[in-house]
Amino acid sequence: MENLLAARSQMALSLGFHIIFSCIGMAMPFFMAVSHYKWIKSGDIQYKNLTKAWSKGVAIFFVTGAVSGTMLSFELGLLWPAFMKHAGPIFGMPFSLEGTAFFIEAIALGFYLYGWNKFSAWFHWFTGLMVGITGLASGILVVAANAWMNSPSGFDFANGQYLNVDPIKAMLNDAWFSQALHMTIAAFVSTGFAVAGIHALMILRGRNSLFHWKAFKIAASFGSVFAILQPISGDISAKDVAVRQPAKLAAMEAHFKTEKRASLIIGGIPNVKEKKIDYAIKIPGALSYLAHGNFNAEVKGLDSIPEVEHPPVAITHFAFQVMVGCGMVLMIAGILFHIALFKKKNWLQASWFFKLFVVLTPLGYIALEAGWMVTEIGRQPWIIYGVMRTAEAVTPMPGIQYSFYLYSAVYVSLSIMVTFLLYRQIRSIPLKYDKDENSSFKINLM
Amino acid sequence: MLYIDILFLGLSILLYLLLGGADFGAGIIELFSSEVTKNKTRQLTYRAIGPIWEANHMWLIITIVILFVGFPVVYSTLSVHLHIPLLVMLFGIIARGTAFVFRHYDAVKDDMQKVYNLIFVYSSFITPFFLGIIAGSLIGGKINLQATTFQDAFIAPWFNLFSISVGLFTVCICGFLAAVYLIGEAQNQEDIKIFIRKAKRMNILTVLAGALVFVIAEVDGIPLYRGLLTNKISLLAIIAASISLFFLWDYLLKNKAKNIVRILSGFQITMILFAVGYEYFPAFIMLSDGNYITLIEDTAPQSTLSALAWALIIGSVFILPALFYLYYSFQHKEHEY
């Protein structure tokens, strides 16, 4: 394996792993805080149990997210020292603020996990909410740093020198808002549906139905509302990318030729050699509209960009299709959930309804990973868009493939461990929290 | 503003060594304990470190962020030439953090606990060992920016007797700090005695390991010893640390005053770090050609240094009171998990 490829694979693996855990870390504390709020307000012991059960999940995911994040802060240098040497001082501002947010998150989590019956109820609840707020802030700041790589600003680049550095301007680059918005919503969608899916499965199994129903309702509500909002932020992002990174948009859409009234391409297999796409559904003018808000606008194709600066078209296109596809399915599920809540209450007794949510469990995370592939692979061959190529940034240390194999082994074993632990957590719920109290409650599935 | 950044850098390194160190040390003590005291240590570690361990490890993140934002040359030089020990240290951090939380939060307590324990104790040893190796390599003067072979560029800088001796010294420091910390957390006289005994042993080992570092530095021609003797302020710090050692032993032998013992041991470690840091300052990485990378010249642009300093100041306004309250709240109080 070539060094550059090994370094990129290791980075992709580390980010791909970290993203899942950090999204759970961003969204889950809010679910927990809602449940906790209901416990304080209603005194219903099951909300307390649910809060505790979820808080253990938060702890497991927090530590996994924290260690994988620590690894990333080192890997930036271990794999891309030349990038960090120049970029660190420019885009480091959000990282230094993120350090603060993350530190407060760690402190708040210490208070929350170990603070049952030690502090006043509302202070304790507040520390739990703080875990969520600071987690969200961390996520937004880190995405702002990534956005800088897509939309470098806050410096002048002349003769290989990075001059007039303005770290605040770099942090508030053109892409930060649309990327952070899209990512934050994605965190709630993916985690909401994943958590809802797990509880839906438990409801189908017919054990501790009330406990799981309460959990399901909170998680599915979060997931649904955000899934319905997500297309709006997707649209903002697309318009943003069209202006800033036409090569990325062209690769996402496998849009080879610059044209007016460009078609939106759905599905299909990009044929890079012949510069066309086979077997795709085309909606004339729709891409022009989505990118520039006008059916007749010109959309830059890959032909307007030198070939050496083309991102890998096929992967970017497929990843984009997967993301949008999953997002659409989740949006429809979100609408169904709202219909069920307000109009068709009998769906909430139907087994197909819960089965649907079980099937949807991984979809949000698939969309999330695909979305990051679009962002990162679509930026290639640049590490700093238009300024520094990824190949120039890679470490001179040879043999990175061994480090990649090691990291892969660590991530695989961590994933297995976390899955194993969650399985045991869920299995222990009847023993720990929900003995006979509510055995009278059953959702009579049809 | 540069000096504010340097101050925070020094502070976060020190706090990581003291707080994170005590944390690692708990695992080291567990590793070298008999079966009976192993259990005691383990339980005490849960109680004493559970709420605060994640916060303790934030100091490492802060250190790294300060380095890569404010001192990118230092960060990228370390990343290239100390890639391998950094990698090992990272794996140690991951293994240890996850094993600690997994053994604590696993819903079922069965034989998996043995696996978690094993991972926890060995990674508790390996992580500070390699952290020390990295620290030793900073002043060892074996980093060669022009190196052409794999051996010279990526192995020699850290795989040498001096760096390894600093690694061992760091492990001993962590074990010592943990023993002293746990004395204060112990709940009955019998446990207090156990940890006092451990603290004594770890202190003797620490002093011996420290002496070994000096001996090897002399043999290797690293001007550590003479530098410390000729620099008056560093010398003063070393003398202060040595004097406080007598008080420490006085308290340890009389089995009393646990908070004073904590303060004294923290003081000693602070003085050692300060003495070495002050002697070398502003140099941060000693190179094989006699040059060095400094914290004064090899920095980020002024605008970044000011922004970083403000971020650190504002951050500490939020962090320090909350952190203080966290440590305060969980001292000697029972808590429900």
Contacts between the chains, C-beta under 8 A, distances in Angstrom:
chain1	res1	chain2	res2	distance
A	56	B	105	5.3
A	56	B	107	7.5
A	59	B	101	6.2
A	59	B	105	5.5
A	60	B	101	6.3
A	60	B	102	7.3
A	60	B	105	5.5
A	62	B	54	7.5
A	63	B	54	7.1
A	63	B	97	5.5
A	63	B	98	6.0
A	63	B	100	7.8
A	63	B	101	4.1
A	64	B	98	6.4
A	66	B	54	6.6
A	66	B	57	7.7
A	66	B	97	6.9
A	67	B	93	6.3
A	67	B	94	4.5
A	67	B	97	4.7
A	67	B	98	6.1
A	68	B	94	7.6
A	69	B	61	7.9
A	70	B	57	7.6
A	70	B	60	7.0
A	70	B	61	6.2
A	70	B	90	7.2
A	70	B	93	6.0
A	70	B	94	7.6
A	71	B	90	5.5
A	71	B	93	7.9
A	71	B	94	6.4
A	73	B	61	6.2
A	73	B	64	5.0
A	73	B	65	7.0
A	73	B	68	7.7
A	74	B	64	6.7
A	74	B	79	7.6
A	74	B	86	6.0
A	74	B	90	5.5
A	76	B	68	7.1
A	77	B	68	6.4
A	77	B	75	5.4
A	77	B	76	6.0
A	77	B	78	7.2
A	77	B	79	3.2
A	78	B	79	5.1
A	78	B	83	5.5
A	78	B	86	6.2
A	78	B	87	6.8
A	81	B	75	8.0
A	81	B	76	3.9
A	81	B	79	4.6
A	81	B	80	5.0
A	82	B	76	7.1
A	84	B	68	5.6
A	84	B	72	6.2
A	84	B	75	6.2
A	84	B	76	5.5
A	84	B	79	7.1
A	85	B	72	4.8
A	85	B	73	6.5
A	85	B	75	7.6
A	85	B	76	4.1
A	86	B	72	7.3
A	88	B	68	4.2
A	88	B	69	5.6
A	88	B	72	4.1
A	88	B	75	6.4
A	88	B	76	7.9
A	88	B	300	7.0
A	89	B	69	6.1
A	89	B	70	7.2
A	89	B	72	5.6
A	89	B	300	3.2
A	89	B	301	6.0
A	89	B	304	4.1
A	90	B	304	7.3
A	92	B	65	7.1
A	92	B	68	6.1
A	92	B	69	3.0
A	92	B	70	7.7
A	92	B	300	7.5
A	92	B	304	6.7
A	92	B	308	7.0
A	93	B	69	7.3
A	93	B	304	7.6
A	93	B	307	5.5
A	93	B	308	7.6
A	93	B	311	6.8
A	95	B	65	5.2
A	95	B	68	7.4
A	95	B	69	6.4
A	96	B	65	5.3
A	96	B	66	7.5
A	96	B	69	5.5
A	96	B	307	7.8
A	96	B	308	5.5
A	96	B	311	4.1
A	96	B	312	6.9
A	96	B	315	7.5
A	97	B	311	5.5
A	97	B	315	7.3
A	98	B	65	7.9
A	99	B	58	7.5
A	99	B	61	5.7
A	99	B	62	5.3
A	99	B	65	4.7
A	99	B	311	7.9
A	99	B	315	6.7
A	100	B	311	7.0
A	100	B	314	7.3
A	100	B	315	3.4
A	100	B	318	6.3
A	100	B	319	6.3
A	102	B	58	6.7
A	102	B	61	6.8
A	103	B	55	7.0
A	103	B	58	4.5
A	103	B	61	7.7
A	103	B	62	7.2
A	103	B	315	7.1
A	103	B	319	5.0
A	103	B	323	7.8
A	104	B	318	5.9
A	104	B	319	6.3
A	104	B	322	6.2
A	106	B	54	4.1
A	106	B	55	4.7
A	106	B	57	7.8
A	106	B	58	5.4
A	107	B	55	5.3
A	107	B	319	7.2
A	107	B	322	4.8
A	107	B	323	5.7
A	107	B	326	5.2
A	108	B	322	7.7
A	109	B	54	6.4
A	110	B	51	4.1
A	110	B	52	5.8
A	110	B	54	6.4
A	110	B	55	6.0
A	110	B	326	5.3
A	110	B	330	7.6
A	111	B	51	7.5
A	111	B	326	6.2
A	111	B	329	7.2
A	113	B	50	7.9
A	113	B	51	7.1
A	113	B	337	7.6
A	114	B	50	6.2
A	114	B	51	4.1
A	114	B	330	6.5
A	114	B	335	4.8
A	114	B	337	7.0
A	115	B	329	7.6
A	115	B	335	7.1
A	116	B	335	7.2
A	116	B	336	4.8
A	116	B	337	7.6
A	117	B	335	7.7
A	117	B	336	5.2
A	118	B	329	7.1
A	118	B	333	6.8
A	118	B	335	5.5
A	118	B	336	7.7
A	119	B	329	7.7
A	165	B	300	7.4
A	165	B	301	4.4
A	165	B	303	5.3
A	165	B	304	5.6
A	166	B	303	5.9
A	167	B	303	6.3
A	167	B	304	5.0
A	167	B	307	4.4
A	167	B	308	7.8
A	168	B	307	6.3
A	395	B	79	7.3
A	395	B	80	6.1
A	395	B	83	6.9
A	396	B	80	6.4
A	396	B	153	7.7
A	397	B	80	6.2
A	397	B	83	4.9
A	397	B	153	7.5
A	397	B	154	5.7
A	398	B	150	6.6
A	403	B	87	6.2
A	406	B	87	7.6
A	406	B	91	7.4
A	410	B	91	6.6
A	410	B	94	6.4
A	414	B	94	7.5
A	414	B	98	6.5
A	417	B	98	7.0
A	417	B	102	6.4
A	421	B	102	6.1
A	421	B	105	6.9
A	421	B	106	5.8
A	421	B	107	7.5
A	424	B	106	6.2
A	424	B	107	4.5
A	424	B	108	5.0
A	425	B	105	7.8
A	425	B	107	4.7
A	427	B	107	7.3
A	428	B	107	3.9
A	428	B	108	6.5
A	432	B	107	7.3
